[in-house]
Every structure is written in structure tokens, then in C-alpha cells.
Amino acid sequence: MVGFSIIWYITLKTSSGAWITAATIATLVPQVLVSLWAGVAADRYNRKWLIMLSDGFTALATLAAFIAFESGRESVILLIIISFFRSLGGGIQAPAVNALYPQIVPAEQLVRINGLNQTINNILLLISPAAGGVILGVLGIRWTFLVDVVTASAAILIMSFMKIEKKKAEMGQECGAVGKGSVIGELKDGVRYTRRHPLLKIIMLCYAVTFILITPASVLSPLMVSRTFGEEVWRLTANEVLWTVGSLLGGVIVVWKGEIKNKITAIAAALVGFGVTFALMGCSSTFILYLMLDCICGMFLPVLVTAQTVLIQTNTEPEYMGRVFSLLQFVSQGVMPVAILGFGPLSDLVKIQYLIIICGILLAVWGIWFRRAAEKAEGV
């Protein structure tokens, strides 16, 4: 909610693409920069406390913004700085959260719980813009900050009551049996472990290529809608809402099913599904058809994310879990900004529809290749 409010506030105050770009960079880049260290921390320290501390850090940064705005010191630069620190907190938290699930969830329930997590995230994506818009319009941005601080405090309080078994690394450190190496050394060890693990190596490659190929559809689709179907705001809103509704439905299906027996096949099918629907979206002649395909396409996202997450959780040794997920975060969040640097200028030279169609076809082919490569790696 705070993220939406900050972007909207900056848009309304400045109408500047440069400031929006600065806010976007401040939101994305810190997570990428801190993610690798965060993975080492998730394997070295108590993940529960790491999650709580990162939540607290983010809440303190947001509280500072509330105090500043309440005292009349409103500043776009301040919002950029706050976004930077909030992004740091999120980057620290993400690997710890993904690594914690196998500690507290039975292996046979990982699919259901990860699917439920995806569903909740999509509900929040659906609600947050509306809630943020109402609070921003009626009460002002400072109250958006305060609501975020209150909800973060509640989350920390709830998590403090959770009892979580200690990892081997924690118990070893308490007994003096395990010494802490350097952060760089542990990070290199995590990279080495991932590189030498046949299946994890394929999954990392899959993430990198997938995020490159989905960039035109995920980032440039609003521009395609405005150029092809019309510049009305409701069209851009419908484009985002239908994708989120599709993702929500996909998450509900994953939770209801409760199990994905062949995760590699599920990932491959989701990639092919993405590719085919992307290509058809690029060929759409009417906005209604485009929206229907947009919704269908969104349904594949929870399947892809859940299957990949559980595949990693069930094929990674516990002491490397945090570092593997931090590498995944580094790849997924680092590749897309680089890809948009190429696709962005290209979209002014070539029709976006062509970019989406070509990338969709390549994504479908990539899904077929992934299935063969991953099954071969799993058998090693």
C-alpha cells in the first residue's frame, strides 16, 4: 500500500518521468544489492528474528516518513530515501521467509502453503491500490505510512509467539562446534553449491531466461494497451486488475488441489501456457479478447512460482536454503531491469505486439527445453 501511495504521490506532485524512474530504482535496486548478503544471514542466524527485525527496520523507516510529513517537512527526495530503506528491509526478509517454510511446514503440505501464500499476495495486490488510493485521497499520504507501521507492528507481535526449531547451524554455533566464516566465503560456498547442483543450476537458468522473456508483456503491456486500444485510464486499470484476478484464481486452484505431483512438468506447462497466451495477446484484435487472455495468463503465475519454490525447498540442504533463495532473488530482480533497458528503446522502433509475440513463442519453446533439461538433471 505504501509503495503505491509513494508512486502516486510523486506522480501527482511532479508529473516527472525522471522522479518516477528514481522512485522505481530506489524500490528495486537495494533489494538486489542486499539479497546475496541476506541469504548468508538467513543461513547463519535465526530466521524468525531476522524476519521480525527486517519488518521492524522497514516500519521504523516508514514511521520516520510519517513524523517528517506530520511536522510539515514534505519532500519527494525524502520519499525516495524512505523507499530505499524499505527496499533494503524487504530484500533482507525475502530469502529468510522462503527458507523458513520448510522449517515449519511438513514436506507434504509445502505446495498447499506456498499456494496459499501466493493467493494472499494476490488478494493484497488487488486490495492495496484501492485502500492506498482511498487513504491518500481522503486523509493524505502520512496516514498511509501510519497504517503500514501499525500492520507491521501487529505482524511482528504475532510472529513473536511462533515457536520454531533451531537450525543445525544455530545449535552448532551455540555449542561452539561451528565457527562463522566470512560473509564472502559463505556466499561463495552458496554459489558453488548451487552451480554444482544439477537441478538448482537449471532452475536458476530458467528464472533468468524466463524473466527476460516476460519483460515485454509485464512491463510494456500498459503502453501497448494505450497505443492499440485507447488511452482511457479504465483500460489500463482493467489490464492490471484482470491479471491479478487471474493470478488469484490460479492461487485458489493450487490451494484447492493441495499437491503438484510432477513439479518439473507443472513448471514447463506454466511456461508454455505463458508463451502461448502472450503470443495470442499480441495478436488480439479486440480489447475484450485481450483482457480474457490477460486473465488466463495470470492463472499460470501461481502454478509456476509455487512449483519452482517447492522444487527448490525440497532439493536444497537446509543449511544452504537462505543462500539459494537469495541467489534466486538476485537473478529474478536483477535481470528484468537490464532487460527493460533493451526492450524499452526497442518498443519505440518496433510494435510492442511483435515483441510480445516473439517472446511468447520463445518462452513456449523454452518451457519444452526446460522439462527435458530438468528431468535429465533430476536423474543425475
Secondary structure, 3 states (H helix, E strand, C coil): CHHHHHHHHHHHHHCCHHHHHHHHHHHHHHHHHHHHHHHHHHHHCCHHHHHHHHHHHHHHHHHHHHHHHHCCCCCHHHHHHHHHHHHHHHHHHHHHHHHHHHHHCCHHHHHHHHHHHHHHHHHHHHHHHHHHHHHHHHCCHHHHHHHHHHHHHHHHHHHHCCCCCCCHHHHHHHHCCCCCCCHHHHHHHHHHHHHHCHHHHHHHHHHHHHHHHCHHHHHHHHHHHHHHCCCCHHHHHHHHHHHHHHHHHHHHHHHHHCCCCCHHHHHHHHHHHHHHHHHHHHHCCCHHHHHHHHHHHHHHHHHHHHHHHHHHHCCCCHHHHHHHHHHHHHHHHHHHHHHHHHHHHHCCCCCHHHHHHHHHHHHHHHHHHHHHHHHHHHCC
